[in-house]
Amino acid sequence: MRRLLLLASAMIFFDVAFFAAIAPLLPEYVDDLGLSKAQAGVLSASYAAGTLIASLPAGYVASRIGPRRAAIVGLLTLGVSSVVFGFAEDIYLLDASRFVQGVAGALIWSGALTWLITAAPEDRRGSVIGTALGTAVAGALLGPALGAVAGAVGTELVFGSVMVITALLALAAARLPEETHRPEVQSLREVAAVLLSRPVVEAAIFVAVPSVMFGAIEVLVPLRIDDLGGSHGVIAAGFIVGAALEAVLAPLAGKISDRVGRRTPYVSGLTICALAMIAIATVGTLGEVLGALVLTSLGAGLCFAPALTLISDVAEESNLHQGYAAGLSNMAWASGQVIGGIGGGVVASLTGYAAPSLAIAALLALTVAYAFIAMQPKGEPRAAPG
């Protein structure tokens, strides 16, 4: 189990690292290619769009061919598409290659998470998912630093190296034993019925809402820091500090959710996020914007692990294969990223930075209120799916 956790965490780590590397590069692409805020939002969100479209198909692939093979295919696809992104100089090719990176990420996450969840004891599920999520956040920690390095030495070298890393991880996965895989026998009609049931939809919403916040932050905050005179390094530093905090908190939040239930850490984290978004909308100095950015990571470190574990919980209660649960987690995350990234960029182009930040704060607050109703404390029965 330990070797599997290390390998799955490494897969997720590098996937997220190269997803997050865009933040310090975004102002440079805006200046060099003459992009609008909306076009910058599309570029930032293209990765998540690929993940969104591929999430449930990736879950299907993991259920049919096994999580290990799904992860290997995703790793190799990520390597090739990252090389293309590193050498691209046209916005459409950048968008397309980043989209394919997102498709690869869906396969990696579905494969890695399904592999982990099916191997972990039920009473340690939150802890295992929290550890993997913490590693993913550590990837987000490295990502801005990679982006800053790419801005200094060239994207060709930095993104070209991804092919070597993903090939090594694919080789390691191929050599790690996997329990005998039996293809999923659920019909697509049965799967669709479970995916549309109220508990499953609610669990997905609880992942999607904070993802909307992060999709917007990845566009709005780098551009605002740039407007206030911050450099690539300052943007990277803000995201690195926040990701470091989230990486530490995510495993702890997973353990807490195993002991006291998913609701308490989730609503606590989302409340902090709402306050942070209000701060982003109202503060006016570079230091204050950076402080608000770090505060969003504090909240995210508490809420994401319980939300992702809740999806796994309801999948098991509904007899849904964990491959589909991992795909649903990806879809919920990606849909939030796309809405937040593109929507935040478009609204900011029309009204400025405050309006989208306050709208997201209101969405977070409403979700906190709903979570108190929909999430059951530990030990209380959950409503049956259907």
Stockholm file with secondary structure:
# STOCKHOLM 1.0

chainA/1-386         MRRLLLLASAMIFFDVAFFAAIAPLLPEYVDDLGLSKAQAGVLSASYAAGTLIASLPAGYVASRIGPRRAAIVGLLTLGVSSVVFGFAEDIYLLDASRFVQGVAGALIWSGALTWLITAAPEDRRGSVIGTALGTAVAGALLGPALGAVAGAVGTELVFGSVMVITALLALAAARLPEETHRPEVQSLREVAAVLLSRPVVEAAIFVAVPSVMFGAIEVLVPLRIDDLGGSHGVIAAGFIVGAALEAVLAPLAGKISDRVGRRTPYVSGLTICALAMIAIATVGTLGEVLGALVLTSLGAGLCFAPALTLISDVAEESNLHQGYAAGLSNMAWASGQVIGGIGGGVVASLTGYAAPSLAIAALLALTVAYAFIAMQPKGEPRAAPG
#=GR chainA/1-386 SS CHHHHHHHHHHHHHHHHHHHTHHHHHHHHHHHHTCCHHHHHHHHHHHHHHHHHHHHHHHHHHHHHCHHHHHHHHHHHHHHHHHHHHHCCSHHHHHHHHHHHHHHHHHHHHHHHHHHHHHSCGGGHHHHHHHHHHHHHHHHHHHHHHHHHHHHHCHHHHHHTHHHHHHHHHHHHHHSCCCCCCCCCCCHHHHHHHHTSHHHHHHHHHHHHHHHHHHHHHHHHHHHHHHTTCCHHHHHHHHHHHHHHHHHHHHHHHHHHHHHCSHHHHHHHHHHHHHHHHHHHHCCSHHHHHHHHHHHHHHHHHHHHHHHHHHHHHHHHTTCCHHHHHHHHHHHHHHHHHHHHHHHHHHHHHHCSHHHHHHHHHHHHHHHHHHHHHSCCTTSCCCCCC
#=GC SS_cons         CHHHHHHHHHHHHHHHHHHHTHHHHHHHHHHHHTCCHHHHHHHHHHHHHHHHHHHHHHHHHHHHHCHHHHHHHHHHHHHHHHHHHHHCCSHHHHHHHHHHHHHHHHHHHHHHHHHHHHHSCGGGHHHHHHHHHHHHHHHHHHHHHHHHHHHHHCHHHHHHTHHHHHHHHHHHHHHSCCCCCCCCCCCHHHHHHHHTSHHHHHHHHHHHHHHHHHHHHHHHHHHHHHHTTCCHHHHHHHHHHHHHHHHHHHHHHHHHHHHHCSHHHHHHHHHHHHHHHHHHHHCCSHHHHHHHHHHHHHHHHHHHHHHHHHHHHHHHHTTCCHHHHHHHHHHHHHHHHHHHHHHHHHHHHHHCSHHHHHHHHHHHHHHHHHHHHHSCCTTSCCCCCC
//
